[in-house]
Amino acid sequence: MVDIKKLEELAKLVRYYILRMTTKAGSGHPTSSLSATDIMVALFFDKLRFDLKNPNSPANDRVIFSKGHASPLLYALYAAAGVLNEGELDSYRKFKSPLEGHPTPNFKYVDVATGSLGQGLSIGLGMALAGKSLDKLPYIVYVLIGDSEVSEGSVWEAIELTSYYKLDNLVGIIDVNRLGQSGQTMLGWDLETYQKRVESFGWKVQIVDGHDLGAIIKVLDSLSLSSDKPQMIIAKTVKGKGISFLENKEGWHGKALSEEQFKEAVKELGDVDKNVKGEVLKPVSSIKYQVSRKQKTKYKIQNTRYKLGEMVATRKAFGEALVKLGEINPDIVCLDAEVKNSTFADIFKEKYPERFFEMFIAEQNMIGVALGLSKRGRVPFASTFSAFLTRAFDQIRMASYSKPNIKFVGSHAGVSIGEDGPSQMGLEDMAMFRAILGSVIFCPGDAVACEKLVEIAAENEGIFYIRTNRPATPVIYKESEDFAIGGSKVVRASKDDKLTVVACGVTLIEVIKAADQLAKQGINVRVIDAYSIKPIDETTLMQAANETGSAMITVEDHYFEGGLGDTVLNVFANENKVKVYKLAVGKMPISGKPDELLDYEGISASAIVQKIKEILHLDNL
Amino acid sequence: MVDIKKLEELAKLVRYYILRMTTKAGSGHPTSSLSATDIMVALFFDKLRFDLKNPNSPANDRVIFSKGHASPLLYALYAAAGVLNEGELDSYRKFKSPLEGHPTPNFKYVDVATGSLGQGLSIGLGMALAGKSLDKLPYIVYVLIGDSEVSEGSVWEAIELTSYYKLDNLVGIIDVNRLGQSGQTMLGWDLETYQKRVESFGWKVQIVDGHDLGAIIKVLDSLSLSSDKPQMIIAKTVKGKGISFLENKEGWHGKALSEEQFKEAVKELGDVDKNVKGEVLKPVSSIKYQVSRKQKTKYKIQNTRYKLGEMVATRKAFGEALVKLGEINPDIVCLDAEVKNSTFADIFKEKYPERFFEMFIAEQNMIGVALGLSKRGRVPFASTFSAFLTRAFDQIRMASYSKPNIKFVGSHAGVSIGEDGPSQMGLEDMAMFRAILGSVIFCPGDAVACEKLVEIAAENEGIFYIRTNRPATPVIYKESEDFAIGGSKVVRASKDDKLTVVACGVTLIEVIKAADQLAKQGINVRVIDAYSIKPIDETTLMQAANETGSAMITVEDHYFEGGLGDTVLNVFANENKVKVYKLAVGKMPISGKPDELLDYEGISASAIVQKIKEILHLDNL
């Protein structure tokens, strides 16, 4: 039997905490928190099943505040549940407090960082997919969505895919308080239009008065988890609810009350019972994971039979490696943005259809889903064209604040894709991933390197980006070769190398051609395969600089800015000896044959030969 | 009176051209072109109003192939219209041909590059907005959309905003051929669900058999341009239509026919009349623009009365500058992603509401709209938090291939925003924009600099990015100071400078504090304001290196990768003299006071003082 009276007391206490912590912080979003207070109090203290002593229990329901600016409400709920005290609430927004301005996993009850709007539902979709399709666990994923953020396309990507996968274990709650940051939302309080739109995407939708606890309870109790339909609760709410001078007023977004205003507000709230404690229901079961995850270790995969000189595209080697890894680690899952026959993710799909999820052409959602899956213990490989990963830069950026374990694979890098033209060429992907905190970037030069780097990415936690190429290129490494994070390979070296050329991926092959041509003319150059772009192998680069003299050339099928060249320059930032010459893509890319384009952009074997001769003043040769 | 017979002949000819050019190229997307052939033939040769001799006439209707991979159809239509010959078609996908694998403005009948899916409708929305809301011209914008790309959230962002702005001059055509690249689309041939979804967003929707020319004509004739509703035509089509062995078959996406298969296909087509010529209707009127655009020149704005030492946030100076520019140039328009009171775009809205467009929280669509507006002669300033511009990286990347004129303004850059935490901090924006071909990047250090740089961005064509900060900082420049693309300012200099410190934006202020503290201790350092990040002022940096010795420090409120530091390193790549020390954001950002965070990340005045002493071995001081 629900105790509405107690829920009302809890709602009052939560409102008090919201106002108190924001006023003490001098900033924050009290009004956006007050609108969602009643519905979240009802959810937390009547419906939610969560073991507060064991936040990561696989049996727990999950809650995501997609509207991350309602963090005061989030923290207030846990305070009302008795796991935070007032003193801790007072640290809200303070330096090094786990109670940050927008939620991050620095607070132990938060799975993922939110605050860049429109991302929470995708993450919830990933968790719901793990629960229903993989772990077969009964937990429910609840996502609190702001009405303003519903305008983000990424929300509709998540909506369409959640119904496609029939995830009735995902429940969305839209807090329709009518007011955005700087004015009314596109739809205001037109709840019927919200309903029509979400229903048209195959969801079960219920509208509720977001401040009528009795009505909210009814809706929460009516949630059916066997409908095969995801469910959306559209709550009509009032921004600033509970404090007359805040209710439904413009100009109050993201503003804290002054001390005086706070006192006035508390007077309005009336007596607040600080001793009332919200009980959170325990999970129905406390199922333990029976998966490999616990004993994850370094694992060697059966080497492929790639023969030296054999022509194999690195993108193909990725697909073949992933299949082998999938055999060893059942936690590996694969996400595709409807290009699986180009990235070769389709090989994994054929072998492990139950661990392959087609995300269709919706890259933003794919990355959110990957994050959600990684938060439920999976090792997601999300692959598409490297160019199209730029579509999800904000999701990748936000993932980096969520202690993620995601492997990104971008194929068709650079102008070497040829005829399809610039729209399909990934020329800024290394710049993008270099600027992601804690990322590791691999750019394999052949199939063997790719296979081993995919293996390393799978067995190590964190954000890894693997850049693959479209054209088939010769296998240059033996199976016995070892690769490592921060490693490199010296593929050409002699006692009298005149300079060093550093490359990765498709341009490594061009550099080798160039070096071999020059060797025939008696000009030796050292060639380094910098397959690990981030971190880069500083030791080997330094040694080469010491041994081959003062000139170093970088060659990459990427724009001049932010890629291999910039990385190498950083190595020598404080060195007084090395001249670095960058070769990269600088002309407007066009359609053409791969070779024509490499030459056009000055990153082909012949362009490299020319540059080397120019630097060595051998133009006469 | 429509001549269906002739349209059929034209459709046959177009199909012949599609097959011919792709077979000759050995690649391309014939089947995706064949499905849309009948509806586009009807549009081009019965409905469209376009002066082929004057593609840029403001009176012309516009056509955007959002499904850019249907480029063979696009080129075939212009061939059927008699403005391309077979020889020119044969250059399809060849090196330096204007007929690229995916459309680009290198072909004079193409406004914007497409090929990264889901972007065309936003661009069309921008053009429709220019036509209806600004120019009051009767032209119609038609956008051909693939069914696969409808899964992109950006399409739904465009759909929701087109109806919000009641743009009945935008007509979308969805080519529902059921098959994506590697399998069936999410909805297959479920046309009713497409209809329900698009209708729920306020569009008028008609379903048509995409191969019944008579039915298509009826639908095109029924388009009403006074309904205040945008209109969507959902065409049921067959991929590969017209060639039995291609029709509705999987495995044919992006594949050209062999010579033999081509011969077989042509046999099926039957007699093709190569002399039939499609007539395109002339525009109803040939209205000329009566706007300033023609006589755009360098224009000085009335200087603001910023006083030296006055505390003004650069984001505020942006808003104030834009208002003044709006007075001089009526083509300047402003787009906001619902943060106008934070970016200060709201000042422009108050003064010029008719040239301000609220794009709500949908950054991808905002950038597409900006591109569309720029293609109709406007000078769009699109502003939001710098962090959230990452949401539109793919749109920005694609815009760079469309000869654009867009000004991006990103506020709240860096950890100096303080309490809101990492989700709101732009720490990778310079890396992103540096990797955009032909971009100019400004990072003003005070209000005066910001005002003048906004002015420079407005009067010069191309992609400009202006990075602004949240905190109010002191005005350091007099009104008389000049600024330029590729310029910089030496703000501290003496005869015995021990080294040089380079900074921009908020860290410039920190550096000045540091330099002044050190000067009191008799240690002089040179301080350079690198307000133009791209291009950077190489001359001044070189000179400083020559005059102040071998050490140079860069300080930026941005991640270590891809920003100011990497830019400066490039200047000295081939120099043997300079040691560059980078100070930037390297620790996981958290919430806190701006000063605490600058210090935490080692980019505050005291951190800079410490670093300088360390480099100069003055640790004892």
Interface residues (C-beta under 8 A of the other chain):
Chain A: A25 S27 G28 G68 R93 K94 F95 K96 S97 E100 G101 H102 T104 N106 A113 T114 G115 S116 L117 G118 S148 E149 S151 E152 G153 S154 V155 W156 E157 E160 L161 Y164 G180 Q181 S182 G183 T185 M186 T193 K196 R197 E199 S200 F201 D336 E338 V339 K340 N341 S342 D346 E358 F360 I361 A362 E363 Q364 N365 A387 F388 T390 R391 F393 D394 R397 M398 Y401 E419 D420 G421 P422 S423 Q424 L427 E428 A431 M432 R434 A435 I436 L437 K534 S550 Y559 F560 E561 G562 G565 D566 L569 N570 A573 N574 E575 N576 K577 V578 K579 V580 Y581 K582 M588 P589 I590 S591 G592 K593 E596 L597 Y600
Chain B: A25 S27 G28 G68 R93 K94 F95 K96 S97 E100 G101 H102 T104 N106 A113 T114 G115 S116 L117 G118 S148 E149 S151 E152 G153 S154 V155 W156 E157 E160 L161 Y164 G180 Q181 S182 G183 T185 M186 T193 K196 R197 E199 S200 F201 D336 E338 V339 K340 N341 S342 D346 E358 F360 I361 A362 E363 Q364 N365 A387 F388 T390 R391 F393 D394 R397 M398 Y401 E419 D420 G421 P422 S423 Q424 L427 E428 A431 M432 R434 A435 I436 L437 G438 K534 S550 Y559 F560 E561 G562 G565 D566 L569 N570 A573 N574 E575 N576 K577 V578 K579 V580 Y581 K582 M588 P589 I590 S591 G592 K593 E596 L597 Y600
